């Protein structure tokens, strides 16, 4: 390791040289109470900016030990510090001048959810912050005095204001840590009380707009119905009340624009912790919950969909079903089976985004098309068994079919964003409007031993015998990525909340294709291995170099399964 004085000397020595001379700066440098590492240097001023990291010890930063005692507090502290750092560097970005990306200083932008990010990683030993800097140049000639400004004038101010306990708002940090511990307490209570989700009284569920996840101003606060209201004694906040959604089958109904989908959206993002002021801080859903929908044109590989689809006219085996272009009903059936494989305990569905023929068949249609001629067993006839025999609850938004009232354990009507428990009233009406008798095929747990294969790659001119193939990835925002020449479409994975999660999924799939997928290992085996390494060593384990840059967020195992299931392969 070199000193900061040596870095200054190097900066003076490369001034006015051609841009590649910047690469001589790579390495670690000891500054006052932190180590600055130049991990990767951009090729020219117009390329992606250089990767920088800063390492600090807990002894120097002075944070109380209880703020990094476990995974929960470390993620929360990392999120808080990253937000502080972003505020600081926003004042200095592009203050150093030059061509292209010269003077850019950037770090991950955090949304309303608290995610484990590589941008700021807290461990037992200390804190590592990762970010990007555009090394200054005039044209393609190095302008090192401007980079010296960044390293020796701008960054020290930002680092000391963002990462040292005495310089932070201790009250706000304490509030963030205590909020996270209260949120975790509610998650544990869900399991103890057999609840699928909890929404606190006073929660603000509507969002500012379709492109903003901030809370809507002057919106109607959530008020739980009397029969579903429960009290929770949180470790820090004390007693709060709210609506507990019991395990089983829950139906959410109501007129258009009364808040059904808004409630469901809050529940699907309730698998994440939210920051203070979001309005959904105490909207907590079982962390394995999976939002399902139909996906016309989806790729499906070797999925046992026989629980829902049987006796196809073409005699195709539905116990090991594959297609390049699934219909809405087939894709939704596959999604449920894949969700079971991923360990989900709660399914979230919206009638608006579901395949109608998959969800229900009314009595008239049953009389016109007899059961022997219909390969699809509708979800209506499977939801009860899913709960009683597989332990999977369902929360369903319905607006057109009354058939679901007959199977619901709990019915919630949304009336101008206020929930009303109408379970008793609807059960009484159900006796007046009975469903036609249905005898679905016997329920069985899907049999999944899917062997992973990989897409055929074009021969590489640069490949070496005995060496694993190297694939390039390109992330398309939150919606998907390309791996080599294969596109992975994640548009309908609605619980992906950040493009950095997509970037991580690309990294995990790339590693699996290069090192794990061999036509012998099953999909669950591969994902179990990835998940284990992810929690033991973090994303650095899957990177090609000896470092992991800023710009990645750890996804849930459900999203890892969803990604791998959409990877098109023979």
C-alpha positions in Angstrom: 0.0 0.0 0.0 1.2 3.5 -0.9 0.7 6.8 0.9 -1.5 9.7 -0.3 1.7 11.7 -0.9 2.9 9.0 -3.4 -0.5 9.4 -5.1 0.1 13.1 -5.5 3.5 12.4 -6.9 2.0 10.0 -9.4 -0.6 12.5 -10.4 2.0 15.1 -11.1 4.1 12.6 -13.2 1.2 11.7 -15.6 -0.1 15.2 -16.2 -0.5 16.1 -19.9 0.3 12.6 -20.9 -2.0 10.5 -23.1 -5.1 9.2 -21.2 -3.9 5.5 -20.8 -1.1 6.8 -18.5 -3.9 7.1 -15.8 -3.8 3.3 -15.5 -0.5 3.6 -13.5 -2.6 5.0 -10.6 -4.3 1.6 -9.9 -3.7 0.5 -6.3 -4.5 1.4 -2.7 -3.4 4.6 -0.9 -3.5 5.4 2.8 -5.2 8.7 3.6 -6.1 10.1 7.0 -8.3 7.5 8.6 -9.3 5.7 5.4 -7.8 3.8 2.5 -8.7 4.9 -1.1 -8.4 2.3 -3.8 -8.4 2.9 -7.5 -9.8 -0.4 -8.7 -10.4 0.2 -12.4 -9.4 3.0 -14.7 -11.5 4.0 -17.6 -10.1 3.6 -21.1 -10.8 7.2 -22.2 -12.7 10.2 -20.9 -15.8 9.2 -22.8 -16.0 5.6 -21.5 -17.7 4.4 -18.4 -16.1 6.2 -15.4 -13.4 4.7 -13.2 -14.2 2.4 -10.2 -13.2 3.7 -6.8 -13.6 2.3 -3.3 -12.9 3.6 0.2 -12.3 1.4 3.2 -12.8 2.6 6.8 -12.5 0.8 10.1 -15.2 0.9 12.8 -12.6 2.1 15.2 -12.1 5.2 13.1 -15.7 5.9 12.1 -17.0 5.5 15.7 -20.3 3.9 15.1 -21.9 2.1 18.1 -21.4 -1.7 17.9 -25.1 -2.4 18.1 -25.5 -0.6 14.7 -23.5 -3.4 12.9 -24.2 -6.4 15.2 -26.1 -8.5 12.6 -27.1 -8.6 8.9 -30.2 -6.5 9.4 -28.4 -3.6 11.1 -25.5 -3.8 8.7 -27.8 -3.5 5.6 -29.7 -0.6 7.3 -26.5 1.2 8.2 -25.1 0.8 4.7 -28.3 2.1 3.2 -28.3 5.2 5.5 -24.6 6.0 4.8 -25.0 5.6 1.1 -27.9 8.1 1.1 -25.7 10.5 3.1 -22.7 10.0 0.7 -24.9 10.6 -2.3 -26.1 13.9 -0.8 -22.5 15.0 -0.3 -21.0 14.1 -3.6 -23.9 15.7 -5.5 -22.4 19.0 -4.5 -19.1 18.3 -6.1 -19.9 16.3 -9.3 -18.6 18.0 -12.4 -16.9 20.7 -10.4 -13.6 19.4 -11.8 -13.6 20.3 -15.5 -12.7 18.5 -18.7 -14.1 16.5 -21.7 -16.5 13.6 -21.7 -17.2 12.3 -18.2 -14.4 14.4 -16.6 -15.3 15.4 -13.1 -18.3 13.0 -12.7 -18.7 11.6 -9.2 -21.6 9.2 -8.7 -22.8 6.5 -6.4 -25.9 4.3 -6.3 -29.2 6.1 -6.0 -31.4 4.6 -3.4 -35.2 4.4 -3.8 -37.8 3.9 -1.1 -36.7 0.4 -0.3 -33.8 -0.6 1.8 -31.6 -3.0 -0.2 -28.2 -4.6 0.4 -26.0 -2.8 -2.1 -22.3 -3.0 -3.1 -22.3 0.9 -3.0 -21.9 0.7 0.8 -21.1 -2.6 2.4 -20.8 -2.9 6.2 -19.1 -5.9 7.7 -17.9 -6.8 11.2 -14.5 -5.2 10.3 -15.5 -2.0 8.8 -17.2 -0.1 5.9 -16.5 -0.2 2.2 -17.9 2.5 0.0 -17.8 2.1 -3.8 -18.5 4.8 -6.4 -17.5 6.2 -9.8 -15.2 9.0 -10.8 -14.7 10.4 -14.3 -10.9 11.0 -14.5 -10.5 14.5 -16.0 -8.9 15.2 -19.4 -8.6 17.9 -22.0 -9.6 15.9 -25.1 -7.6 12.7 -24.5 -4.8 14.4 -22.6 -4.6 13.9 -18.9 -5.6 16.9 -16.7 -4.3 15.5 -13.3 -4.6 18.8 -11.3 -8.4 18.5 -11.7 -8.3 14.8 -10.5 -6.0 16.0 -7.6 -8.8 18.4 -6.6 -11.3 15.5 -6.4 -9.0 13.2 -4.4 -7.6 15.8 -2.0 -10.2 18.5 -1.8 -13.6 17.1 -2.6 -13.6 13.5 -1.5 -12.1 14.0 2.0 -15.0 16.5 2.8 -17.6 14.1 1.5 -16.1 11.0 3.3 -15.8 12.8 6.6 -19.3 14.2 6.5 -20.9 10.9 5.4 -19.1 8.1 7.1 -18.0 9.4 10.5 -20.5 9.0 13.3 -19.8 12.3 15.0 -20.6 14.2 11.8 -23.9 12.6 11.2 -27.4 13.2 12.5 -27.3 10.6 15.3 -31.0 10.8 15.9 -31.9 10.0 12.3 -29.5 7.1 12.2 -30.9 5.7 15.5 -34.4 6.1 14.1 -33.4 4.1 10.9 -31.9 1.3 12.9 -34.8 1.1 15.3 -37.3 1.2 12.4 -35.5 -1.8 10.8 -35.6 -3.8 14.0 -39.3 -3.0 14.4 -39.9 -4.1 10.8 -38.1 -7.4 11.4 -40.1 -7.9 14.6 -43.3 -7.7 12.6 -42.0 -10.2 10.1 -41.4 -12.6 12.9 -44.9 -11.9 14.3 -46.4 -12.8 10.9 -45.2 -16.4 11.3 -46.1 -16.6 15.0 -49.6 -15.4 14.3 -50.2 -17.2 11.0 -50.5 -14.0 9.1 -49.7 -13.4 5.4 -49.3 -9.6 5.8 -49.8 -6.6 8.1 -50.8 -3.0 7.1 -50.6 -0.4 9.9 -53.3 2.1 10.7 -52.2 5.5 9.2 -50.2 3.9 6.4 -50.1 5.9 3.1 -50.4 3.4 0.3 -51.0 5.5 -2.9 -47.9 6.7 -4.7 -47.2 10.1 -6.1 -47.5 8.9 -9.7 -46.8 6.0 -12.0 -43.1 7.0 -12.3 -42.6 8.1 -8.7 -42.6 5.8 -5.6 -42.9 8.6 -3.2 -46.1 8.9 -1.1 -49.0 10.8 -2.5 -49.8 14.0 -0.8 -53.2 14.5 0.8 -54.1 10.8 0.3 -56.4 8.8 2.5 -54.6 7.2 5.5 -55.2 3.4 5.9 -57.7 2.4 8.6 -58.1 -1.2 9.4 -61.5 -2.9 9.7 -62.5 -3.8 13.3 -62.7 -7.5 12.8 -59.2 -7.7 11.2 -57.5 -5.2 13.5 -54.6 -6.5 15.6 -52.2 -4.8 18.0 -48.4 -5.3 17.9 -46.0 -4.3 20.7 -42.9 -3.2 18.8 -39.5 -3.1 20.5 -38.9 0.6 19.9 -42.1 2.3 18.6 -44.3 0.6 21.1 -47.9 -0.4 20.4 -49.3 -0.1 16.9 -52.5 -1.3 15.4 -53.4 -2.4 11.9 -54.9 -5.0 9.6 -53.6 -8.5 9.8 -54.3 -10.5 6.7 -54.7 -14.1 7.9 -53.1 -17.0 6.1 -55.5 -18.8 3.8 -57.4 -17.3 0.8 -58.0 -13.6 1.0 -60.1 -11.8 -1.6 -59.8 -8.0 -2.2 -62.8 -6.5 -4.0 -64.4 -3.1 -4.7 -65.3 -0.7 -7.4 -62.8 0.6 -9.9 -60.4 3.2 -8.6 -61.2 2.5 -5.0 -57.7 1.2 -4.1 -57.7 -2.6 -4.8 -54.6 -2.6 -6.9 -53.0 0.0 -4.7 -53.3 -2.3 -1.7 -51.9 -5.2 -3.6 -49.0 -3.2 -4.9 -48.2 -2.2 -1.3 -48.3 -5.9 -0.3 -46.0 -7.1 -3.1 -43.4 -4.5 -2.1 -43.9 -5.3 1.6 -41.3 -8.0 1.2 -38.8 -5.1 1.5 -38.2 -2.7 4.4 -39.0 0.9 3.6 -37.4 4.1 4.8 -38.9 6.5 7.3 -41.4 8.8 5.6 -42.4 6.4 2.9 -45.9 5.8 4.3 -45.4 2.0 4.0 -42.8 1.6 6.8 -45.1 -0.9 8.6 -46.6 -2.6 5.6 -45.0 -5.9 6.0 -45.6 -9.0 3.8 -44.2 -12.5 4.3 -40.7 -12.2 2.8 -41.3 -15.1 0.4 -44.4 -13.7 -1.2 -44.5 -13.8 -5.0 -46.6 -11.7 -7.3 -47.9 -13.8 -10.2 -49.3 -12.8 -13.6 -49.8 -14.1 -17.1 -46.9 -13.6 -19.6 -47.9 -14.2 -23.2 -44.9 -15.4 -25.1 -42.9 -16.6 -22.1 -40.2 -19.3 -22.3 -40.9 -22.4 -20.2 -38.5 -25.3 -19.7 -39.3 -28.7 -18.2 -42.0 -27.5 -15.8 -44.5 -29.9 -14.2 -47.7 -28.0 -14.9 -50.0 -31.0 -14.6 -51.6 -29.6 -11.5 -53.3 -27.1 -13.8 -53.1 -28.4 -17.3 -53.6 -32.0 -18.5 -54.7 -34.0 -21.5 -53.6 -31.7 -24.2 -55.0 -32.5 -27.7 -51.5 -33.0 -29.0 -50.8 -35.5 -26.2 -47.8 -33.4 -25.0 -46.6 -34.3 -21.6 -47.5 -31.6 -19.1 -45.5 -33.2 -16.3 -42.3 -32.0 -18.1 -43.6 -29.2 -20.2 -41.5 -26.9 -22.4 -42.4 -24.1 -24.9 -40.8 -21.2 -26.6 -44.0 -19.2 -26.7 -46.4 -19.8 -23.8 -50.0 -18.7 -23.7 -51.3 -16.5 -20.9 -52.8 -19.5 -19.0 -49.8 -21.7 -19.5 -47.4 -19.1 -18.4 -49.4 -18.4 -15.2 -49.6 -22.1 -14.4 -45.8 -22.4 -14.9 -45.3 -19.3 -12.7 -47.2 -20.9 -9.8 -45.2 -24.2 -10.0 -41.9 -22.2 -10.2 -43.0 -20.1 -7.2 -43.6 -23.3 -5.2 -40.2 -24.5 -6.2 -38.7 -21.2 -5.0 -40.3 -21.7 -1.6 -43.0 -19.0 -1.7 -45.6 -19.2 1.1 -47.9 -16.5 -0.3 -49.1 -15.8 -3.9 -50.3 -12.4 -4.9 -52.6 -12.2 -7.9 -54.6 -9.4 -9.7 -57.4 -10.5 -11.9 -56.5 -7.6 -14.3 -53.2 -9.2 -15.1 -54.2 -12.8 -15.0 -55.4 -15.1 -17.8 -59.2 -15.3 -17.5 -59.5 -18.9 -18.6 -56.8 -19.9 -16.1 -58.5 -18.3 -13.2 -62.1 -19.4 -13.5 -64.7 -21.2 -15.7 -68.3 -20.2 -15.0 -71.2 -22.6 -15.0 -72.5 -21.7 -18.4 -69.1 -22.3 -20.0 -68.9 -25.7 -18.1 -72.2 -26.7 -19.7 -71.1 -25.7 -23.2 -67.6 -27.2 -23.0 -67.6 -30.3 -20.8 -64.7 -30.9 -18.5 -63.3 -33.8 -20.6 -62.8 -31.3 -23.4 -61.1 -28.7 -21.2 -57.4 -29.3 -20.3 -57.2 -26.4 -17.8 -58.1 -26.9 -14.2 -58.8 -23.3 -13.1 -57.0 -21.7 -10.2 -60.4 -21.4 -8.5 -60.4 -25.1 -8.0 -56.8 -25.3 -6.8 -56.5 -22.4 -4.4 -57.9 -24.3 -1.4 -55.6 -27.3 -1.9 -52.6 -25.0 -2.4 -53.3 -23.7 1.1 -54.3 -26.9 2.9 -51.9 -29.3 1.3 -49.0 -27.1 0.3 -49.2 -24.4 2.9 -49.4 -21.5 0.3 -51.8 -18.6 1.0 -53.4 -16.5 -1.7 -54.2 -12.8 -1.8 -56.3 -12.1 -4.9 -57.7 -8.9 -6.3 -61.0 -9.6 -8.1 -63.4 -7.2 -9.8 -65.5 -9.2 -12.3 -66.1 -12.8 -11.2 -68.1 -13.6 -8.0 -67.0 -17.3 -8.0 -64.0 -16.4 -5.8 -66.2 -15.4 -2.9 -67.1 -19.1 -2.5 -63.5 -20.1 -1.7 -62.4 -17.0 0.3 -61.6 -17.2 4.0 -61.4 -13.4 4.2 -63.1 -10.9 2.0 -62.0 -7.2 2.1 -63.8 -4.5 0.2 -61.9 -1.4 -0.7 -64.2 1.7 -0.5 -62.5 4.9 -1.3 -59.1 3.5 -0.2 -60.7 2.3 3.1 -60.9 -1.5 3.7 -64.2 -3.0 5.0 -64.4 -6.6 6.2 -67.4 -8.1 4.3 -66.6 -11.8 4.9 -69.7 -12.7 6.9 -72.0 -10.9 4.4 -70.5 -12.6 1.3 -70.5 -16.0 2.9 -74.3 -15.6 3.5 -74.8 -14.6 -0.1 -72.8 -17.6 -1.3 -75.4 -19.9 0.0 -78.0 -18.2 -2.3 -75.7 -18.4 -5.4 -74.1 -21.8 -5.2 -71.3 -22.8 -7.6 -71.9 -25.8 -9.8 -70.3 -28.9 -8.5 -66.7 -29.4 -9.6 -64.5 -32.4 -9.3 -61.0 -31.4 -10.2 -58.2 -34.0 -10.7 -56.5 -35.1 -7.5 -54.0 -32.6 -6.0 -50.4 -33.6 -6.1 -47.2 -31.8 -5.4 -45.3 -31.0 -8.6 -42.3 -33.2 -9.2 -39.3 -31.0 -10.1 -35.9 -32.3 -10.9 -35.1 -29.9 -13.7 -31.6 -30.2 -15.1 -30.1 -26.9 -16.2 -28.7 -26.5 -19.7 -27.3 -23.5 -21.4 -27.9 -21.7 -24.7 -25.5 -22.7 -27.5 -22.9 -20.1 -27.9 -21.3 -19.1 -31.1 -17.6 -20.3 -31.4 -15.3 -17.7 -30.0 -12.1 -16.7 -31.8 -10.5 -15.9 -28.5 -11.5 -19.0 -26.6 -8.8 -21.3 -25.2 -9.2 -25.0 -24.9 -10.1 -26.1 -21.4 -11.0 -22.6 -20.4 -14.7 -21.7 -19.5 -16.4 -19.5 -22.0 -16.6 -15.8 -21.2 -19.9 -14.1 -21.9 -20.6 -10.4 -22.0 -23.6 -8.9 -20.2 -25.6 -5.8 -20.9 -28.3 -4.6 -18.5 -31.4 -2.9 -19.9 -32.5 -1.0 -16.8 -34.9 -2.9 -14.6 -36.5 -4.8 -17.5 -33.9 -7.4 -18.3 -30.4 -8.0 -19.7 -28.5 -9.8 -22.5 -26.1 -12.6 -21.8 -24.0 -13.2 -24.9 -26.6 -13.2 -27.6 -29.5 -14.4 -25.4 -32.0 -11.9 -24.1 -33.5 -12.4 -20.6 -36.8 -10.6 -20.3 -37.7 -9.6 -16.7 -40.4 -7.0 -17.5 -43.1 -8.9 -15.7 -41.1 -9.7 -12.5 -43.0 -7.0 -10.7 -41.2 -7.3 -7.3 -37.9 -6.2 -8.9 -37.6 -2.7 -7.6 -34.2 -1.5 -8.8 -32.0 -1.9 -11.9 -29.1 -2.8 -9.6 -31.0 -6.0 -8.7 -31.2 -6.8 -12.4 -27.5 -6.2 -12.8 -26.9 -8.7 -9.9 -29.1 -11.2 -11.6 -27.1 -10.9 -14.8 -23.9 -11.4 -12.8 -25.4 -14.6 -11.1 -26.6 -16.1 -14.3 -23.3 -15.4 -16.1 -21.4 -17.1 -13.3 -23.8 -20.1 -13.4 -23.5 -20.4 -17.2 -19.7 -20.2 -17.1 -19.1 -22.4 -14.0 -22.2 -24.4 -12.9 -24.6 -25.3 -15.7 -23.3 -28.6 -17.1 -26.4 -30.6 -18.0 -26.1 -32.5 -14.7 -27.0 -30.2 -11.9 -30.6 -29.3 -11.2 -32.0 -25.8 -11.1 -32.6 -25.9 -7.3 -29.1 -27.2 -6.7 -27.5 -24.4 -8.7 -29.6 -21.7 -7.1 -29.1 -23.1 -3.6 -25.3 -22.9 -4.2 -25.5 -19.3 -5.5 -27.7 -18.2 -2.6 -25.3 -19.8 -0.1 -22.3 -18.0 -1.6 -24.2 -14.8 -1.9 -24.9 -14.7 1.9 -21.4 -16.0 2.9 -19.2 -13.9 0.6 -21.5 -11.4 -1.2 -21.4 -10.5 -4.9 -17.7 -10.2 -5.0 -17.6 -14.0 -5.2 -19.2 -13.9 -8.6 -17.1 -11.1 -10.1 -14.4 -11.8 -12.6 -11.8 -9.6 -11.0 -10.5 -9.2 -7.5 -13.1 -6.5 -6.7 -16.8 -5.8 -7.1 -17.8 -2.3 -8.3 -20.7 0.0 -7.2 -24.0 -0.7 -9.0 -25.3 -4.0 -7.6 -28.0 -4.9 -5.2 -28.7 -8.3 -3.8 -32.0 -9.8 -5.0 -34.3 -12.3 -3.2 -34.1 -16.0 -4.0 -37.6 -15.7 -5.6 -36.2 -13.3 -8.2 -33.2 -15.5 -8.8 -35.5 -18.3 -9.6 -37.6 -16.1 -11.9 -34.6 -14.9 -13.8 -33.2 -18.4 -14.3 -36.6 -19.7 -15.4 -36.7 -17.0 -18.2 -33.2 -17.9 -19.5 -33.9 -19.3 -23.0 -32.0 -22.6 -23.6 -32.4 -25.8 -25.5 
